[in-house]
Amino acid sequence: MEFLYSLPRQYRNNPADNVAFLFNDTVISQLRQIVDGVGRPLWNWNALASGEPETLLNVPVYCSPSLGNPTAG
């Protein structure tokens, strides 16, 4: 969550209009498995039915196969 709060307020106030995540397939696959403390996924699958991008923490997510995998450090 720190990364969202590192953005200026005008971008954080309505993330769906101002911010998006860009990940590769490997990272998306891992993120889809994360759940909160009561077992609910953080990934929003419902957006697919409406034609909207999938979201993570209410922020749109897009896939780019040209992105590399993250590294430690």
MARZA-794379 format. One record per residue (C-alpha): residue number from 1; residue in one letter; x, z negated, y. Coordinates in Angstrom, 3 decimals. Example, Ala and Ser with C-alpha at 12.3 -4.5 7.8 and 13.67 -1.06 7.14 Angstrom:
# residues 2
   zator   zami          u          w          v
       1      A     12.300     -7.800     -4.500
       2      S     13.670     -7.140     -1.060
END
This chain:
# residues 73
   zator   zami          u          w          v
       1      M      0.000      0.000      0.000
       2      E      2.915     -0.531      2.361
       3      F      3.375      3.213      2.685
       4      L     -0.150      3.598      4.115
       5      Y      0.433      0.872      6.663
       6      S      3.697      2.465      7.722
       7      L      1.618      5.320      9.187
       8      P      0.375      5.154     12.792
       9      R     -3.136      3.675     13.068
      10      Q     -4.785      6.960     14.075
      11      Y     -3.853      8.409     10.664
      12      R     -4.796      5.300      8.676
      13      N     -8.267      4.880     10.170
      14      N     -9.708      7.838      8.282
      15      P     -7.197      8.768      5.594
      16      A     -9.396     11.417      3.986
      17      D     -9.168     13.459      7.206
      18      N     -5.571     12.745      8.167
      19      V     -3.425     11.945      5.136
      20      A     -2.929     13.317      1.633
      21      F     -0.667     12.578     -1.301
      22      L      1.355     15.377     -2.910
      23      F      2.663     14.710     -6.427
      24      N      3.810     16.703     -9.434
      25      D      1.920     16.738    -12.774
      26      T      4.046     14.000    -14.322
      27      V      3.397     11.548    -11.499
      28      I     -0.324     12.363    -11.407
      29      S     -0.545     11.731    -15.140
      30      Q      1.007      8.279    -14.661
      31      L     -1.104      7.394    -11.613
      32      R     -4.353      8.252    -13.404
      33      Q     -3.653      5.400    -15.814
      34      I     -3.378      2.623    -13.182
      35      V     -6.284      0.169    -13.031
      36      D     -7.086     -2.787    -10.786
      37      G     -7.392     -6.413    -11.898
      38      V    -10.806     -5.878    -13.500
      39      G     -9.966     -2.621    -15.264
      40      R    -11.339     -0.091    -12.758
      41      P     -9.178      2.992    -12.231
      42      L     -7.618      3.401     -8.787
      43      W     -7.923      7.144     -9.304
      44      N    -11.280      8.641     -8.241
      45      W    -12.394     11.185    -10.825
      46      N    -15.862     11.634     -9.260
      47      A    -14.561     13.907     -6.541
      48      L    -14.143     16.752     -9.042
      49      A    -17.905     17.103     -9.486
      50      S    -18.442     17.523     -5.741
      51      G    -15.666     20.077     -5.331
      52      E    -13.565     17.656     -3.291
      53      P     -9.967     16.777     -4.169
      54      E     -9.392     13.809     -6.437
      55      T     -8.398     10.651     -4.560
      56      L     -6.134      7.655     -4.981
      57      L     -7.027      4.662     -2.783
      58      N     -9.510      6.986     -1.004
      59      V     -6.701      9.363     -0.017
      60      P     -6.885     12.984     -1.262
      61      V     -4.322     13.954     -3.909
      62      Y     -2.870     17.415     -4.428
      63      C     -0.537     18.704     -7.124
      64      S      2.614     20.717     -6.569
      65      P      4.546     21.781     -9.672
      66      S      7.614     22.437     -7.502
      67      L      8.089     18.732     -6.700
      68      G     10.638     16.869     -8.754
      69      N     10.141     13.549    -10.475
      70      P     10.877     10.410     -8.460
      71      T     14.158      8.660     -9.077
      72      A     15.163      5.033     -8.716
      73      G     16.980      4.101     -5.586
END
